[in-house]
Amino acid sequence: MKLWNVPEEELVRIVTEVSDNQYGGNIRFKRAPERKGRAVAFTLTVANSRAKGGRIGHSGRRVCACCWHGHRDIMQALFDAYPDARLQSAQADYRGKDDFEDSFEATGYTNIGSQMSPLYFRHACECEG
């Protein structure tokens, strides 16, 4: 992901805070955020794929990646603190808090399975039962 209009240290603080408070410290950076021009590039992962925030792949196996809910909660916290931020992910390009709130739900229905056996991002974890 790429993030604009948020200081790098604030990104680290917000990710750590959401991870600690909502995911038992399981969500972390795959590697340290790095500056790419005026943006900060980063990727989220998890320490334990079996803990809250871990994702399930299309085959049903656990994947060492942050789930849709973890991404959503971190993005929400970023936009709450910095309403004019821009965040570009593989699924969307959010230009501010209002844009995020208007469109983030749709990304949860991206099919990462197959046509015969669909699996939507929002269901590719065990966060909601």
Secondary structure, 3 states (H helix, E strand, C coil): CEEECCCHHHHHHHHHHHHHHHCCCCEEECCCCEEECCEEECCEEECCCCCCCEEECCCCCEEEEECHHHHHHHHHHHHHHCCCCEEECCCCEEECHHHHHHHHHHHCCCECCCCCCCCEHHHCCCCCC
